[in-house]
Amino acid sequence: MGKHFVLIHGAWHTGETWSGVIKALASSGHTAEAPTMPGHGPGDDRRNITLADYGRRVAEVVNRRPGKVVLVGHSSGGIMLQAATPLAAEKIERLIFLNAFIMPDGTAQLDLVPPDVARMMRQVAAADPEHCIPPDENFVRHVLVAGDPKSDQDRLLTCLVPQPVALLDTKVSTAGFNALAIPKTVVFCRDDTSLPPGAYLGLAQNLGRFDLIEIPGGHETFLFQPEVVAEALIKAVS
């Protein structure tokens, strides 16, 4: 019997970026959905988005399903899973973190970047009427998908939206999440250059016990090679 996957995008992304993975999962007999988070959709009011808004939105999607789901978070989506899981724990069969930020208690994502970069991002958000950080083309091309074909870089840039700063700059409380005994899997794209070597697997240690699946590819493999990521997700629940 097929599983139902709820796929959570990360910062600057939308649910549409999961469309290839959804198609690949369907071809293997599974179902999936990828909601776009508050402040990431066309016409959304981004001015007062909070980390709690992200968590509630994920939990709403999970709780409305008739059965259990497999909840997947990519990149900053890992933080959303930490916020949402205590609100929907009974409906979650397994948590999967795809090259995800998994924060220790009392830490924000911006705490992990160089202080001058964090300061610059906070200044950009403070100057923006909606308290957002726009996509940075230089970062996308030379850090996030460095080495990927220009056509793929161009495609990614068309998918990105301004990011409400609260997701990146709110310190995460993990007590409720850490108390849960839901099985966890880390899917690691081993060619990811968006963080220093070892950083993503280092963050995964905050989960405690987890299964590990390594696959080739970089940070945006789920967008550029969705079949590879779908295969890993299916393996995680097999």
N, C-alpha and C positions, 0 to 999 in steps of 0.2 A: 504494500500500500504506500502511495506517495506521501511525502512530507509537505508541509506548508512552511515556506521560508518568508520571514519578514526581513527585508534588506534595508539597512539604515546607512544613508550616505554620510559623508564627513563635511568638514568646513568647506565653504564656497561651492559645494556641489548641490545637485537636486536629485530627486528620485529617478529622473529620466536616465541618469548615467548607469543605472542598473538594468536597462532594458535588454541588453544582450544576454546578461546572466539569466534573467527571467525566461527568455526564449529558450536558452540552453537547458535550464531546469525542466521546463515544460516538455521538451523533447525526450526527457528521461522519465517522464511520468510524475513529475512533481508540480506543485503550484507555488507561486511566489507573488509578493507585492512589494513595492518600494515607495513608501510615502515620502513626499517632499516636506521637509521640516518647516516650522513656523519661521517666517522671515525670508524664506528661500524661494517662494513662489512669486509669479508675476503679480504685481499689485499689492503684495503683502506690506503691511505696516511694520517696518523693521526697528522702529525707534525704541521700543521698550521690551524687546525679547530677552528672556532670562534663560539660564540653564534649566530651571524648573519647567519652563515652557516646552523645551525639547523633551525632557523626561516624560511629562504628561502626554505629549503627542504620541510618543512611541508606545506608552502604556495603553492609550486609547485604542490604537491599532491592534495591539496584541489582545486586549481584553474583549474586543468585539468579535473575535473569531470563535466559532463553535467548539473547536478542539484545541489541542496544544500546537505550538509553533516552534520553529527553530529561528532564533533571533540572531541576526548577523549585523555586525557593525564594522565599517571600514574607516580607518584613520580616526578623525575626531568623533566618528560615530561610536567608538569605544567608550568615550566619556558619556555619551547619551545612553548607552546600555547600562553603565554604572548607575546613572540617575533613574532610569526607567524600571529596571528589573525588580526592585522591591515593591513597585506598584502593580506588578503583573506576574509575580513569581509563579503562581499556580498554573499559569497558562504557557509557561516556557519549558520546552522539553530539553533544549540545549542552547548554549550561548556560543557563538563563533566570532572570534576577533580576527579581522583581516588587516594585517599591518596597521594595527590600531593603537591609539593612545589609551593606556590603562593606568590611571593615575593613582599614586599613593594618597592616603587621606590628607586633606588639607593642602593639596597642591593643585595649581592651575596649569593648563597647557603652556601658557606663556612663561611659566617658571622654568621650562625646559629649554628655552631658546636663549641665545646670548643676550645679556642685559641691554646692549645697545639696540638690538633688533626688537626686543620686547618694548623698550621705551619708544621707539619709532612707531610701532604698531599702535600703541596706546595713544600716542599723539595724533596719528591719522584718524583714529576712531573718535577722539575727543573733538576734532575739528569737523567731523562729518555730522550733518543734521540728524542722520538716522543711527549714529554711533556704530558705523560699519567700517570695515576694512575692505576696499575693493580688491579684486584679483590683481596680482602683480605679474605682468608678463615676463619680466626678467626672472623672477623666482620660479615661475612655471617652467620656462624653457631651460633654465640653467641649474635648477635644483630638483624640482618635483619630477620632471620627466627628462632630465639631462640624458643625452645620448639616444633618445627615442627619435624616430623620423620626424621631420618638420611637419609633415601632414598630420601626424598624430598629435603633435603639440598644438597645431592650429585647431584641430578638432576639439581638444580639451578646452582651449581658451573660449570657444564658443559656448561651452556648457556651464561655465562658472558664473557665479552671481556674487554680489557684495555680501560679506560675512558679518553678522552682528557680533560685536566684540565679546559679549557676555559668555559665549560658548568657550572662548579661548582664555578668558581672564577671570573666571569664577573658580574659586577653590572648591574642589570636589569633596563631599563628605561620603565616605565609603563604608561606614559601619553597617548600614542595612544591607548593602550589596555583599559585603564580605561574610555576613552571617548565613547566607544562602548556600545550599548544597547542590545547586544546579550544575550538571556536567558542562565542562568548558573545553573548547578547542581553539587553538591558535593556528590560523593558516598564515604562513609567512612566505611572502614573495621575496626570495633571497637576493634579487638584484636591485632592490629598492635603495636609492641613493638620497632620499629626502631627509634622512637622519644619519648620523654617523654609524659606522658598522657596529652591530651588536645592540643598538639602542632599542629597536622594537622588541627583540627577544628579552632585553633587560626589563623593559616595561611589563612584559608578560609575566614576570616573576611576581608581580603584585596580585596575580590571580590565585597564587598558591598552586594547587594541583591542576594540570591541564594536559590535554593531548596536543601534540604538535604535528602539523602537516606542512612540509616545505614544498614549494613549487617554484619554477622559474618565473622571472618577470619582475617588473618594477612596481612603483606605487599605484599606477593606474591600470594594472593588468586586467582588472575586472571590466574596464571600459574597452581596452584594446584587444584583449584575448579572453572574452567572457566564457568560452567553453572550458578553458583551463581552470578558471576559478569555479565554475559550476561543478566540474568534476571533483575538485577538492571539497566543496561543500557537501556533495553527495557522499564522498568517502567519509567525511566527519560524522555522518549520521548512519552509516552502514554497520 
